[in-house]
């Protein structure tokens, strides 16, 4: 397998777990705390983002010993804020145009944001791919 693809194959399950935490939090906040779609999405993104950052440092990009943790955290927060904004706006907008289950809308929007935005910025901006070319599974 191409060495440069290995982090991607690690990022997918980590993102899946972070998404599960994100969606679960959103669902609980929406249905049990009766908060809005927008606020539920933001709170879900925050909890999922915490899971994603920790696991990306420890396992995906194996950079837990790095002295750059504060810089990475700031960059991760910036990328996550953009991710949250795109997810939130996308969910609100799509909810206005189609009548589908909230979780289906979240999945559609979240998949789009993941493919177009999330992995690339985490790999090359947050965790700097140049120092991770020889990662093995």
VMD Tcl script that builds the backbone (N, CA, C; Angstrom):
set m [mol new atoms 411]
animate dup $m
set s [atomselect $m all]
$s set {name element resname resid chain x y z} {
  {N N UNK 1 A 0.844 -1.178 0.000}
  {CA C UNK 1 A 0.000 0.000 0.000}
  {C C UNK 1 A 0.890 1.241 0.000}
  {N N UNK 2 A 0.469 2.230 -0.720}
  {CA C UNK 2 A 1.172 3.498 -0.770}
  {C C UNK 2 A 1.217 4.112 0.635}
  {N N UNK 3 A 2.416 4.465 1.074}
  {CA C UNK 3 A 2.600 4.999 2.438}
  {C C UNK 3 A 1.767 6.249 2.693}
  {N N UNK 4 A 1.566 7.068 1.671}
  {CA C UNK 4 A 0.833 8.314 1.878}
  {C C UNK 4 A -0.661 8.089 2.089}
  {N N UNK 5 A -1.169 6.894 1.770}
  {CA C UNK 5 A -2.593 6.595 1.975}
  {C C UNK 5 A -2.891 6.036 3.363}
  {N N UNK 6 A -1.886 5.551 4.055}
  {CA C UNK 6 A -2.115 4.937 5.368}
  {C C UNK 6 A -2.793 5.877 6.363}
  {N N UNK 7 A -2.363 7.145 6.463}
  {CA C UNK 7 A -3.081 8.030 7.395}
  {C C UNK 7 A -4.562 8.197 7.023}
  {N N UNK 8 A -4.852 8.191 5.729}
  {CA C UNK 8 A -6.255 8.319 5.321}
  {C C UNK 8 A -7.074 7.142 5.842}
  {N N UNK 9 A -6.526 5.938 5.733}
  {CA C UNK 9 A -7.254 4.754 6.193}
  {C C UNK 9 A -7.357 4.689 7.720}
  {N N UNK 10 A -6.550 5.433 8.404}
  {CA C UNK 10 A -6.712 5.589 9.849}
  {C C UNK 10 A -7.706 6.700 10.163}
  {N N UNK 11 A -7.676 7.740 9.341}
  {CA C UNK 11 A -8.538 8.897 9.568}
  {C C UNK 11 A -10.015 8.534 9.403}
  {N N UNK 12 A -10.307 7.608 8.507}
  {CA C UNK 12 A -11.708 7.229 8.254}
  {C C UNK 12 A -12.387 6.671 9.515}
  {N N UNK 13 A -11.831 5.633 10.185}
  {CA C UNK 13 A -12.527 5.155 11.397}
  {C C UNK 13 A -12.515 6.166 12.547}
  {N N UNK 14 A -11.440 6.950 12.652}
  {CA C UNK 14 A -11.414 7.982 13.694}
  {C C UNK 14 A -12.517 8.996 13.425}
  {N N UNK 15 A -12.655 9.389 12.179}
  {CA C UNK 15 A -13.734 10.315 11.817}
  {C C UNK 15 A -15.097 9.683 12.040}
  {N N UNK 16 A -15.189 8.374 11.778}
  {CA C UNK 16 A -16.444 7.668 12.039}
  {C C UNK 16 A -16.813 7.705 13.509}
  {N N UNK 17 A -15.842 7.457 14.371}
  {CA C UNK 17 A -16.097 7.501 15.819}
  {C C UNK 17 A -16.437 8.929 16.257}
  {N N UNK 18 A -15.661 9.900 15.774}
  {CA C UNK 18 A -15.941 11.294 16.121}
  {C C UNK 18 A -17.331 11.698 15.625}
  {N N UNK 19 A -17.704 11.213 14.458}
  {CA C UNK 19 A -19.032 11.503 13.915}
  {C C UNK 19 A -20.117 10.856 14.757}
  {N N UNK 20 A -19.878 9.637 15.222}
  {CA C UNK 20 A -20.837 8.964 16.100}
  {C C UNK 20 A -21.048 9.777 17.376}
  {N N UNK 21 A -19.963 10.243 17.963}
  {CA C UNK 21 A -20.056 11.083 19.164}
  {C C UNK 21 A -20.778 12.388 18.837}
  {N N UNK 22 A -20.418 12.982 17.711}
  {CA C UNK 22 A -21.036 14.219 17.243}
  {C C UNK 22 A -22.546 14.036 17.066}
  {N N UNK 23 A -22.937 13.026 16.281}
  {CA C UNK 23 A -24.361 12.782 16.010}
  {C C UNK 23 A -25.110 12.411 17.286}
  {N N UNK 24 A -24.481 11.587 18.120}
  {CA C UNK 24 A -25.132 11.179 19.367}
  {C C UNK 24 A -25.397 12.369 20.270}
  {N N UNK 25 A -24.408 13.234 20.390}
  {CA C UNK 25 A -24.587 14.444 21.196}
  {C C UNK 25 A -25.676 15.324 20.595}
  {N N UNK 26 A -25.626 15.511 19.282}
  {CA C UNK 26 A -26.636 16.327 18.603}
  {C C UNK 26 A -28.036 15.779 18.831}
  {N N UNK 27 A -28.162 14.479 18.686}
  {CA C UNK 27 A -29.468 13.841 18.854}
  {C C UNK 27 A -29.982 14.035 20.285}
  {N N UNK 28 A -29.123 13.791 21.252}
  {CA C UNK 28 A -29.536 13.936 22.657}
  {C C UNK 28 A -29.921 15.379 22.981}
  {N N UNK 29 A -29.123 16.314 22.515}
  {CA C UNK 29 A -29.399 17.732 22.772}
  {C C UNK 29 A -30.697 18.153 22.089}
  {N N UNK 30 A -30.897 17.700 20.863}
  {CA C UNK 30 A -32.099 18.068 20.115}
  {C C UNK 30 A -33.353 17.469 20.743}
  {N N UNK 31 A -33.310 16.171 21.034}
  {CA C UNK 31 A -34.517 15.471 21.467}
  {C C UNK 31 A -34.771 15.484 22.977}
  {N N UNK 32 A -33.722 15.568 23.765}
  {CA C UNK 32 A -33.926 15.519 25.217}
  {C C UNK 32 A -33.783 16.876 25.896}
  {N N UNK 33 A -33.061 17.782 25.266}
  {CA C UNK 33 A -32.936 19.126 25.819}
  {C C UNK 33 A -33.722 20.145 24.998}
  {N N UNK 34 A -34.345 19.673 23.926}
  {CA C UNK 34 A -35.201 20.490 23.058}
  {C C UNK 34 A -34.527 21.763 22.554}
  {N N UNK 35 A -33.263 21.651 22.195}
  {CA C UNK 35 A -32.558 22.796 21.621}
  {C C UNK 35 A -32.740 22.787 20.106}
  {N N UNK 36 A -32.375 23.866 19.451}
  {CA C UNK 36 A -32.565 24.016 18.003}
  {C C UNK 36 A -31.622 23.118 17.211}
  {N N UNK 37 A -31.940 22.933 15.921}
  {CA C UNK 37 A -31.058 22.180 15.025}
  {C C UNK 37 A -29.660 22.792 15.004}
  {N N UNK 38 A -29.601 24.108 14.915}
  {CA C UNK 38 A -28.307 24.782 14.837}
  {C C UNK 38 A -27.459 24.569 16.071}
  {N N UNK 39 A -28.024 24.816 17.254}
  {CA C UNK 39 A -27.270 24.651 18.498}
  {C C UNK 39 A -26.917 23.179 18.740}
  {N N UNK 40 A -27.827 22.282 18.403}
  {CA C UNK 40 A -27.547 20.844 18.537}
  {C C UNK 40 A -26.365 20.444 17.666}
  {N N UNK 41 A -26.312 20.987 16.462}
  {CA C UNK 41 A -25.220 20.675 15.538}
  {C C UNK 41 A -23.893 21.211 16.067}
  {N N UNK 42 A -23.884 22.437 16.569}
  {CA C UNK 42 A -22.658 23.032 17.101}
  {C C UNK 42 A -22.139 22.228 18.296}
  {N N UNK 43 A -23.010 21.892 19.234}
  {CA C UNK 43 A -22.582 21.126 20.412}
  {C C UNK 43 A -22.085 19.735 20.023}
  {N N UNK 44 A -22.726 19.115 19.053}
  {CA C UNK 44 A -22.253 17.828 18.555}
  {C C UNK 44 A -20.883 17.951 17.923}
  {N N UNK 45 A -20.684 18.999 17.122}
  {CA C UNK 45 A -19.386 19.221 16.485}
  {C C UNK 45 A -18.279 19.413 17.521}
  {N N UNK 46 A -18.558 20.102 18.590}
  {CA C UNK 46 A -17.537 20.337 19.625}
  {C C UNK 46 A -17.119 19.019 20.273}
  {N N UNK 47 A -18.079 18.197 20.669}
  {CA C UNK 47 A -17.721 16.927 21.321}
  {C C UNK 47 A -17.035 15.978 20.347}
  {N N UNK 48 A -17.526 15.918 19.125}
  {CA C UNK 48 A -16.873 15.083 18.118}
  {C C UNK 48 A -15.477 15.587 17.792}
  {N N UNK 49 A -15.301 16.902 17.792}
  {CA C UNK 49 A -13.995 17.485 17.512}
  {C C UNK 49 A -12.956 17.128 18.554}
  {N N UNK 50 A -13.365 17.089 19.796}
  {CA C UNK 50 A -12.438 16.702 20.875}
  {C C UNK 50 A -11.954 15.270 20.658}
  {N N UNK 51 A -12.876 14.376 20.369}
  {CA C UNK 51 A -12.519 12.976 20.097}
  {C C UNK 51 A -11.589 12.898 18.881}
  {N N UNK 52 A -11.937 13.617 17.821}
  {CA C UNK 52 A -11.135 13.596 16.605}
  {C C UNK 52 A -9.716 14.100 16.809}
  {N N UNK 53 A -9.547 15.182 17.557}
  {CA C UNK 53 A -8.208 15.738 17.778}
  {C C UNK 53 A -7.331 14.764 18.559}
  {N N UNK 54 A -7.849 14.260 19.644}
  {CA C UNK 54 A -7.052 13.365 20.491}
  {C C UNK 54 A -6.635 12.116 19.718}
  {N N UNK 55 A -7.571 11.483 19.032}
  {CA C UNK 55 A -7.238 10.260 18.297}
  {C C UNK 55 A -6.364 10.533 17.073}
  {N N UNK 56 A -6.520 11.688 16.453}
  {CA C UNK 56 A -5.654 12.031 15.317}
  {C C UNK 56 A -4.216 12.214 15.771}
  {N N UNK 57 A -4.021 12.861 16.900}
  {CA C UNK 57 A -2.655 13.032 17.432}
  {C C UNK 57 A -2.041 11.700 17.844}
  {N N UNK 58 A -2.843 10.874 18.527}
  {CA C UNK 58 A -2.295 9.636 19.083}
  {C C UNK 58 A -2.128 8.528 18.048}
  {N N UNK 59 A -3.068 8.428 17.092}
  {CA C UNK 59 A -3.058 7.262 16.223}
  {C C UNK 59 A -2.956 7.590 14.738}
  {N N UNK 60 A -3.776 8.481 14.236}
  {CA C UNK 60 A -3.795 8.741 12.792}
  {C C UNK 60 A -2.452 9.280 12.323}
  {N N UNK 61 A -1.988 10.343 12.931}
  {CA C UNK 61 A -0.750 10.985 12.500}
  {C C UNK 61 A 0.403 10.729 13.465}
  {N N UNK 62 A 0.147 9.985 14.515}
  {CA C UNK 62 A 1.144 9.577 15.503}
  {C C UNK 62 A 2.084 10.722 15.873}
  {N N UNK 63 A 1.505 11.781 16.380}
  {CA C UNK 63 A 2.273 12.972 16.688}
  {C C UNK 63 A 2.087 13.396 18.140}
  {N N UNK 64 A 1.870 12.442 19.027}
  {CA C UNK 64 A 1.594 12.769 20.427}
  {C C UNK 64 A 2.824 13.262 21.183}
  {N N UNK 65 A 4.018 12.994 20.683}
  {CA C UNK 65 A 5.234 13.439 21.358}
  {C C UNK 65 A 5.716 14.792 20.850}
  {N N UNK 66 A 5.031 15.319 19.884}
  {CA C UNK 66 A 5.438 16.567 19.269}
  {C C UNK 66 A 5.366 17.724 20.254}
  {N N UNK 67 A 6.300 18.635 20.117}
  {CA C UNK 67 A 6.278 19.839 20.936}
  {C C UNK 67 A 5.392 20.909 20.304}
  {N N UNK 68 A 4.723 20.568 19.207}
  {CA C UNK 68 A 3.872 21.508 18.494}
  {C C UNK 68 A 2.411 21.394 18.912}
  {N N UNK 69 A 2.128 20.768 20.024}
  {CA C UNK 69 A 0.743 20.473 20.378}
  {C C UNK 69 A -0.133 21.718 20.483}
  {N N UNK 70 A 0.387 22.811 21.020}
  {CA C UNK 70 A -0.423 24.021 21.149}
  {C C UNK 70 A -0.755 24.605 19.780}
  {N N UNK 71 A 0.241 24.615 18.895}
  {CA C UNK 71 A 0.006 25.105 17.536}
  {C C UNK 71 A -0.989 24.210 16.818}
  {N N UNK 72 A -0.832 22.901 16.976}
  {CA C UNK 72 A -1.765 21.969 16.343}
  {C C UNK 72 A -3.178 22.166 16.878}
  {N N UNK 73 A -3.296 22.364 18.172}
  {CA C UNK 73 A -4.613 22.563 18.757}
  {C C UNK 73 A -5.276 23.818 18.193}
  {N N UNK 74 A -4.524 24.891 18.082}
  {CA C UNK 74 A -5.082 26.125 17.510}
  {C C UNK 74 A -5.511 25.895 16.063}
  {N N UNK 75 A -4.659 25.243 15.285}
  {CA C UNK 75 A -5.003 24.954 13.887}
  {C C UNK 75 A -6.218 24.027 13.816}
  {N N UNK 76 A -6.252 23.027 14.693}
  {CA C UNK 76 A -7.371 22.094 14.701}
  {C C UNK 76 A -8.679 22.819 15.041}
  {N N UNK 77 A -8.618 23.724 15.985}
  {CA C UNK 77 A -9.807 24.500 16.344}
  {C C UNK 77 A -10.273 25.330 15.156}
  {N N UNK 78 A -9.340 25.939 14.427}
  {CA C UNK 78 A -9.713 26.714 13.236}
  {C C UNK 78 A -10.371 25.833 12.182}
  {N N UNK 79 A -9.763 24.676 11.915}
  {CA C UNK 79 A -10.342 23.751 10.938}
  {C C UNK 79 A -11.700 23.246 11.435}
  {N N UNK 80 A -11.792 22.923 12.719}
  {CA C UNK 80 A -13.056 22.441 13.287}
  {C C UNK 80 A -14.134 23.517 13.261}
  {N N UNK 81 A -13.741 24.766 13.481}
  {CA C UNK 81 A -14.716 25.859 13.407}
  {C C UNK 81 A -15.273 25.974 11.987}
  {N N UNK 82 A -14.396 25.865 11.006}
  {CA C UNK 82 A -14.859 25.871 9.617}
  {C C UNK 82 A -15.740 24.676 9.331}
  {N N UNK 83 A -15.350 23.524 9.851}
  {CA C UNK 83 A -16.131 22.301 9.700}
  {C C UNK 83 A -17.508 22.475 10.337}
  {N N UNK 84 A -17.530 22.997 11.545}
  {CA C UNK 84 A -18.786 23.204 12.256}
  {C C UNK 84 A -19.677 24.199 11.519}
  {N N UNK 85 A -19.074 25.278 11.049}
  {CA C UNK 85 A -19.839 26.278 10.305}
  {C C UNK 85 A -20.458 25.670 9.050}
  {N N UNK 86 A -19.646 24.929 8.292}
  {CA C UNK 86 A -20.177 24.304 7.071}
  {C C UNK 86 A -21.262 23.284 7.392}
  {N N UNK 87 A -21.054 22.485 8.435}
  {CA C UNK 87 A -22.075 21.507 8.824}
  {C C UNK 87 A -23.355 22.197 9.289}
  {N N UNK 88 A -23.204 23.216 10.107}
  {CA C UNK 88 A -24.376 23.907 10.658}
  {C C UNK 88 A -25.175 24.601 9.560}
  {N N UNK 89 A -24.495 25.372 8.735}
  {CA C UNK 89 A -25.177 26.070 7.642}
  {C C UNK 89 A -25.784 25.058 6.675}
  {N N UNK 90 A -25.040 24.011 6.384}
  {CA C UNK 90 A -25.548 22.984 5.474}
  {C C UNK 90 A -26.795 22.291 6.006}
  {N N UNK 91 A -26.786 21.947 7.292}
  {CA C UNK 91 A -27.948 21.288 7.911}
  {C C UNK 91 A -29.156 22.224 7.910}
  {N N UNK 92 A -28.940 23.467 8.317}
  {CA C UNK 92 A -30.053 24.422 8.351}
  {C C UNK 92 A -30.606 24.643 6.943}
  {N N UNK 93 A -29.726 24.859 5.980}
  {CA C UNK 93 A -30.164 25.115 4.605}
  {C C UNK 93 A -30.880 23.912 4.010}
  {N N UNK 94 A -30.290 22.731 4.155}
  {CA C UNK 94 A -30.901 21.534 3.573}
  {C C UNK 94 A -32.230 21.206 4.259}
  {N N UNK 95 A -32.325 21.483 5.548}
  {CA C UNK 95 A -33.578 21.254 6.281}
  {C C UNK 95 A -34.711 22.127 5.757}
  {N N UNK 96 A -34.367 23.278 5.210}
  {CA C UNK 96 A -35.376 24.179 4.651}
  {C C UNK 96 A -35.897 23.693 3.296}
  {N N UNK 97 A -35.075 22.926 2.566}
  {CA C UNK 97 A -35.429 22.530 1.208}
  {C C UNK 97 A -35.952 21.112 1.074}
  {N N UNK 98 A -35.557 20.232 1.972}
  {CA C UNK 98 A -36.066 18.861 1.904}
  {C C UNK 98 A -36.645 18.471 3.253}
  {N N UNK 99 A -37.622 17.624 3.200}
  {CA C UNK 99 A -38.182 17.155 4.457}
  {C C UNK 99 A -37.718 15.723 4.647}
  {N N UNK 100 A -36.649 15.613 5.401}
  {CA C UNK 100 A -36.066 14.304 5.689}
  {C C UNK 100 A -35.689 14.295 7.163}
  {N N UNK 101 A -35.430 13.116 7.675}
  {CA C UNK 101 A -34.986 12.950 9.051}
  {C C UNK 101 A -33.710 13.760 9.280}
  {N N UNK 102 A -33.638 14.384 10.440}
  {CA C UNK 102 A -32.484 15.208 10.810}
  {C C UNK 102 A -31.166 14.453 10.644}
  {N N UNK 103 A -31.099 13.208 11.084}
  {CA C UNK 103 A -29.848 12.457 11.006}
  {C C UNK 103 A -29.451 12.150 9.560}
  {N N UNK 104 A -30.424 11.969 8.682}
  {CA C UNK 104 A -30.112 11.763 7.267}
  {C C UNK 104 A -29.500 13.037 6.691}
  {N N UNK 105 A -30.099 14.169 7.031}
  {CA C UNK 105 A -29.553 15.445 6.567}
  {C C UNK 105 A -28.146 15.656 7.118}
  {N N UNK 106 A -27.945 15.375 8.414}
  {CA C UNK 106 A -26.605 15.494 9.009}
  {C C UNK 106 A -25.605 14.600 8.304}
  {N N UNK 107 A -26.007 13.380 7.985}
  {CA C UNK 107 A -25.103 12.446 7.310}
  {C C UNK 107 A -24.725 12.950 5.914}
  {N N UNK 108 A -25.676 13.446 5.175}
  {CA C UNK 108 A -25.397 13.960 3.832}
  {C C UNK 108 A -24.432 15.142 3.882}
  {N N UNK 109 A -24.740 16.086 4.729}
  {CA C UNK 109 A -23.900 17.283 4.853}
  {C C UNK 109 A -22.523 16.901 5.406}
  {N N UNK 110 A -22.498 16.074 6.449}
  {CA C UNK 110 A -21.237 15.680 7.066}
  {C C UNK 110 A -20.320 14.923 6.119}
  {N N UNK 111 A -20.884 14.055 5.299}
  {CA C UNK 111 A -20.080 13.312 4.315}
  {C C UNK 111 A -19.463 14.268 3.302}
  {N N UNK 112 A -20.247 15.207 2.830}
  {CA C UNK 112 A -19.735 16.190 1.880}
  {C C UNK 112 A -18.586 16.991 2.485}
  {N N UNK 113 A -18.764 17.479 3.699}
  {CA C UNK 113 A -17.737 18.280 4.358}
  {C C UNK 113 A -16.482 17.436 4.603}
  {N N UNK 114 A -16.632 16.184 4.992}
  {CA C UNK 114 A -15.490 15.299 5.217}
  {C C UNK 114 A -14.669 15.132 3.941}
  {N N UNK 115 A -15.349 14.806 2.853}
  {CA C UNK 115 A -14.656 14.520 1.593}
  {C C UNK 115 A -13.989 15.773 1.029}
  {N N UNK 116 A -14.664 16.890 1.086}
  {CA C UNK 116 A -14.171 18.101 0.441}
  {C C UNK 116 A -13.179 18.875 1.302}
  {N N UNK 117 A -13.280 18.793 2.612}
  {CA C UNK 117 A -12.586 19.736 3.478}
  {C C UNK 117 A -11.736 19.114 4.588}
  {N N UNK 118 A -12.296 18.233 5.360}
  {CA C UNK 118 A -11.726 17.837 6.643}
  {C C UNK 118 A -10.383 17.110 6.559}
  {N N UNK 119 A -10.302 16.011 5.801}
  {CA C UNK 119 A -9.073 15.227 5.789}
  {C C UNK 119 A -7.882 16.037 5.279}
  {N N UNK 120 A -8.044 16.696 4.177}
  {CA C UNK 120 A -6.936 17.444 3.587}
  {C C UNK 120 A -6.365 18.494 4.517}
  {N N UNK 121 A -7.236 19.258 5.143}
  {CA C UNK 121 A -6.731 20.295 6.042}
  {C C UNK 121 A -6.097 19.708 7.296}
  {N N UNK 122 A -6.629 18.610 7.797}
  {CA C UNK 122 A -6.004 17.988 8.970}
  {C C UNK 122 A -4.632 17.428 8.618}
  {N N UNK 123 A -4.528 16.784 7.487}
  {CA C UNK 123 A -3.254 16.170 7.102}
  {C C UNK 123 A -2.180 17.210 6.794}
  {N N UNK 124 A -2.507 18.185 5.980}
  {CA C UNK 124 A -1.466 19.087 5.510}
  {C C UNK 124 A -1.357 20.402 6.269}
  {N N UNK 125 A -2.379 20.785 6.990}
  {CA C UNK 125 A -2.322 22.050 7.726}
  {C C UNK 125 A -2.119 21.818 9.226}
  {N N UNK 126 A -2.937 20.957 9.824}
  {CA C UNK 126 A -2.875 20.761 11.276}
  {C C UNK 126 A -1.686 19.894 11.668}
  {N N UNK 127 A -1.572 18.718 11.074}
  {CA C UNK 127 A -0.554 17.757 11.501}
  {C C UNK 127 A 0.635 17.680 10.545}
  {N N UNK 128 A 0.724 18.579 9.599}
  {CA C UNK 128 A 1.848 18.730 8.678}
  {C C UNK 128 A 2.376 17.410 8.126}
  {N N UNK 129 A 1.868 17.016 6.986}
  {CA C UNK 129 A 2.169 15.720 6.370}
  {C C UNK 129 A 3.651 15.470 6.148}
  {N N UNK 130 A 4.459 16.486 5.995}
  {CA C UNK 130 A 5.888 16.293 5.725}
  {C C UNK 130 A 6.583 15.476 6.800}
  {N N UNK 131 A 6.117 15.594 8.041}
  {CA C UNK 131 A 6.763 14.852 9.109}
  {C C UNK 131 A 6.112 13.482 9.353}
  {N N UNK 132 A 5.204 13.079 8.485}
  {CA C UNK 132 A 4.476 11.824 8.707}
  {C C UNK 132 A 4.488 10.911 7.485}
  {N N UNK 133 A 5.485 11.006 6.661}
  {CA C UNK 133 A 5.506 10.227 5.437}
  {C C UNK 133 A 5.768 8.742 5.668}
  {N N UNK 134 A 6.369 8.348 6.784}
  {CA C UNK 134 A 6.743 6.949 6.998}
  {C C UNK 134 A 5.900 6.275 8.071}
  {N N UNK 135 A 4.627 6.606 8.135}
  {CA C UNK 135 A 3.721 5.998 9.107}
  {C C UNK 135 A 3.346 4.606 8.630}
  {N N UNK 136 A 3.302 3.659 9.550}
  {CA C UNK 136 A 2.853 2.314 9.190}
  {C C UNK 136 A 1.645 1.944 10.015}
  {N N UNK 137 A 0.853 1.036 9.484}
  {CA C UNK 137 A -0.371 0.606 10.185}
  {C C UNK 137 A -0.057 -0.406 11.224}
}
mol reanalyze $m
mol bondsrecalc $m
mol representation Tube
mol addrep $m
